[in-house]
């Protein structure tokens, strides 16, 4: 099996834990929601879809820090109960092979390219975007809503 030229970077465990603490403390921008569909609530920490009936925390997250032109804060979910962090870092998460767009960013955190996964393998798109020497990192996002899903870095 060919070694991967990238690693998947899920939401940091401390960010997930802080979101859970903020929701428990009643922060108005960190709310509990209950999944009512098997493909509507992706946890950014374990990189699995929450199943109907599971509780999550919905909160704002800036994947590009404020102060940059491509900075954007958007809503994301994490399981309300601690979940294991995604560890298959050299493998694209099976739960997100469809409905994603992969964006490429340079060292200044400017978006320099993007491709919708569509009916192609995400690995092919990742390989193509990382072939550009200007690409510093990638982000996988929801193709329809634009929400951040996870980062991708060179291995």
C-alpha positions in Angstrom: 0.0 0.0 0.0 1.3 3.4 -1.0 2.2 5.8 1.8 0.0 8.8 2.0 1.5 12.2 1.2 -0.9 14.0 3.6 -2.4 13.8 7.0 -5.9 14.6 8.1 -6.1 17.1 11.1 -9.4 16.8 13.0 -10.5 19.5 15.4 -8.1 19.8 18.3 -9.2 17.9 21.4 -8.8 20.9 23.6 -11.0 23.0 21.3 -13.7 20.2 21.5 -13.4 20.1 25.3 -13.6 23.9 25.6 -16.8 23.8 23.4 -18.4 21.2 25.7 -17.5 23.3 28.8 -18.9 26.5 27.2 -22.2 24.8 26.4 -22.4 23.3 29.9 -21.8 26.8 31.3 -24.6 28.2 29.2 -22.6 30.3 26.7 -25.2 31.7 24.2 -23.1 30.8 21.2 -22.5 27.2 22.3 -25.8 25.3 22.2 -26.9 21.7 22.5 -28.7 20.1 19.5 -30.0 16.6 19.0 -29.2 14.9 15.7 -32.4 14.1 13.8 -30.8 12.6 10.6 -27.8 10.3 10.0 -26.0 12.7 7.7 -26.7 16.2 9.0 -24.4 16.5 12.1 -20.7 15.8 11.4 -18.5 15.8 14.5 -15.3 17.6 13.7 -13.4 15.7 16.4 -14.0 12.0 15.7 -15.0 12.7 12.0 -18.1 10.6 12.2 -21.7 11.6 11.5 -23.8 11.8 14.7 -26.7 9.3 14.7 -30.3 10.4 15.3 -30.8 10.9 19.0 -27.2 11.8 19.8 -26.5 15.2 21.4 -24.0 17.6 20.0 -22.6 21.1 20.7 -23.1 23.6 17.9 -20.6 26.5 18.1 -18.7 29.0 16.0 -15.2 28.2 14.8 -12.7 30.2 12.9 -10.6 27.8 10.8 -8.6 30.8 9.5 -7.8 33.3 12.3 -9.4 36.7 12.2 -7.3 39.4 10.6 -6.8 37.5 7.3 -8.8 38.2 4.1 -10.0 34.5 4.0 -10.9 34.4 7.7 -14.4 33.1 8.3 -16.2 31.9 11.3 -18.8 29.3 10.8 -20.9 26.8 12.8 -19.5 23.4 13.5 -20.6 20.4 15.7 -18.8 18.2 18.2 -20.4 15.3 20.2 -21.7 16.6 23.5 -20.0 13.6 25.2 -16.3 13.1 24.7 -15.5 11.1 21.7 -12.2 9.6 20.4 -10.2 11.9 18.1 -9.8 10.8 14.5 -6.5 9.0 14.3 -6.3 7.5 10.8 -4.4 10.6 9.9 -3.0 9.3 6.6 -6.4 8.2 5.4 -9.2 10.3 4.1 -12.2 9.8 6.5 -14.7 7.4 4.9 -17.7 9.3 6.3 -16.8 12.4 4.2 -16.1 11.0 0.7 -19.1 12.8 -0.7 -20.5 16.3 -0.4 -17.1 18.0 0.3 -15.1 20.7 -1.4 -11.3 20.7 -0.9 -9.8 24.2 -0.6 -6.0 25.0 -1.0 -4.4 27.8 1.0 -0.9 29.3 0.8 1.4 30.3 3.6 -0.4 33.6 4.0 -3.7 31.7 4.5 -5.1 32.9 1.2 -7.3 30.5 -0.7 -5.4 29.7 -4.0 -7.6 26.8 -5.4 -10.6 24.7 -4.6 -12.3 21.6 -6.1 -15.6 19.9 -5.4 -15.1 16.2 -4.7 -18.2 15.2 -6.6 -17.9 11.8 -8.1 -14.0 11.8 -7.9 -11.9 10.3 -5.2 -10.9 13.0 -2.7 -7.4 11.5 -2.6 -6.9 12.5 -6.3 -8.0 16.0 -5.6 -5.7 16.2 -2.5 -2.7 14.9 -4.5 -3.4 17.5 -7.3 -3.8 20.4 -4.9 -0.7 19.4 -2.9 1.4 19.2 -6.1 1.3 23.0 -6.2 4.4 24.1 -4.3 2.5 27.2 -3.1 -0.1 25.1 -1.2 0.6 25.2 2.5 -2.5 23.3 3.7 -5.9 22.2 2.6 -9.4 22.3 4.2 -12.3 19.9 3.6 -15.6 21.8 3.8 -19.2 21.0 3.2 -19.9 21.5 -0.5 -23.5 22.8 0.0 -23.1 24.9 3.2 -19.4 25.7 3.2 -18.9 24.6 6.8 -15.4 23.6 7.9 -14.9 19.8 8.3 -11.2 19.2 8.8 -7.7 20.3 7.7 -5.3 18.4 5.6 -1.5 18.9 5.8 1.5 17.5 4.0 2.7 14.3 5.6 
